[in-house]
């Protein structure tokens, strides 16, 4: 069964407006600082992280995955199948399986 909570372009737009968007992150200069600080934390953190990828993907390709793995020692990567940008729409069951497997490996 395919889950389709985002019924059209208006719903997708609300994700950006009401989710993590410019109003929540502040002016662009503070967004850059926030991204830089987050990246530095991820590179030095001992917290295990999970990166979900899809094929063909939209932003995260093989080179970026390799760089993330190089820079984040506790990173685990899992492919969830076909998808581009909004993976919860494309692969909800695969995402659930991979998150569950990740948590079980931590236990």
C-alpha positions as CSV (number, residue, x, y, z in Angstrom):
1,X,0.0,0.0,0.0
2,X,1.4,3.4,-1.0
3,X,1.1,6.1,1.6
4,X,0.3,9.5,0.1
5,X,0.0,12.2,2.7
6,X,1.2,14.9,0.4
7,X,-1.6,15.2,-2.1
8,X,-0.3,18.0,-4.3
9,X,2.1,20.9,-4.8
10,X,0.4,23.0,-2.1
11,X,1.0,20.3,0.5
12,X,4.7,20.0,-0.5
13,X,5.1,23.8,-0.3
14,X,3.7,23.7,3.3
15,X,6.5,21.3,4.3
16,X,9.0,24.0,3.3
17,X,7.0,27.0,4.7
18,X,6.0,25.3,8.0
19,X,9.0,23.0,8.3
20,X,12.6,24.0,8.3
21,X,12.5,27.1,6.2
22,X,14.0,30.6,6.2
23,X,11.8,31.9,9.1
24,X,12.9,29.1,11.4
25,X,16.6,29.4,10.5
26,X,16.9,33.1,10.5
27,X,18.9,35.3,8.0
28,X,21.1,33.6,5.5
29,X,24.3,34.5,7.4
30,X,23.0,32.7,10.5
31,X,21.9,29.7,8.3
32,X,25.5,29.4,7.0
33,X,26.8,29.5,10.6
34,X,24.3,26.9,11.7
35,X,25.2,24.5,8.8
36,X,28.9,25.0,9.5
37,X,28.5,24.3,13.2
38,X,26.3,21.3,12.5
39,X,28.9,19.9,10.1
40,X,31.7,20.4,12.6
41,X,29.7,18.6,15.3
42,X,28.9,15.7,13.0
43,X,32.6,15.2,12.2
44,X,33.6,15.0,15.8
45,X,30.6,13.4,17.4
46,X,30.6,9.9,18.9
47,X,26.8,9.7,18.2
48,X,26.0,7.0,15.5
49,X,24.3,8.5,12.5
50,X,22.2,6.9,9.7
51,X,22.2,8.3,6.1
52,X,19.4,7.0,3.9
53,X,20.1,7.1,0.2
54,X,18.0,6.4,-2.9
55,X,18.5,5.7,-6.6
56,X,18.9,7.9,-8.5
57,X,18.5,10.4,-5.6
58,X,18.5,14.1,-6.1
59,X,21.2,15.7,-4.0
60,X,23.2,12.9,-2.4
61,X,25.2,11.0,-5.0
62,X,28.0,8.5,-4.6
63,X,30.7,11.1,-4.2
64,X,28.9,12.9,-1.4
65,X,28.2,9.6,0.4
66,X,31.9,8.7,0.2
67,X,32.9,12.2,1.5
68,X,30.3,11.9,4.4
69,X,31.6,8.5,5.3
70,X,35.2,9.8,5.3
71,X,34.3,12.8,7.5
72,X,31.9,11.1,9.9
73,X,33.4,8.1,11.6
74,X,30.1,6.8,13.1
75,X,28.1,7.1,9.9
76,X,26.1,4.2,8.6
77,X,24.6,4.3,5.1
78,X,21.6,2.4,3.9
79,X,20.0,2.4,0.5
80,X,16.1,2.4,0.5
81,X,15.5,1.8,-3.2
82,X,14.1,4.1,-5.9
83,X,13.5,7.7,-5.1
84,X,14.6,11.3,-5.7
85,X,13.8,14.0,-3.1
86,X,10.9,13.2,-0.7
87,X,11.8,9.6,0.3
88,X,9.1,9.2,2.9
89,X,6.6,9.4,0.0
90,X,8.6,7.0,-2.2
91,X,9.9,4.4,0.2
92,X,8.0,4.5,3.6
93,X,8.4,0.8,4.3
94,X,12.0,0.6,3.3
95,X,12.8,3.6,5.5
96,X,11.0,2.0,8.5
97,X,13.0,-1.2,8.0
98,X,16.3,0.6,7.8
99,X,15.6,2.8,10.8
100,X,14.5,-0.3,12.8
101,X,17.7,-2.2,11.8
102,X,19.8,0.8,12.7
103,X,18.3,1.0,16.2
104,X,18.6,-2.7,16.7
105,X,22.3,-2.6,15.8
106,X,22.7,0.1,18.5
107,X,21.0,-2.0,21.2
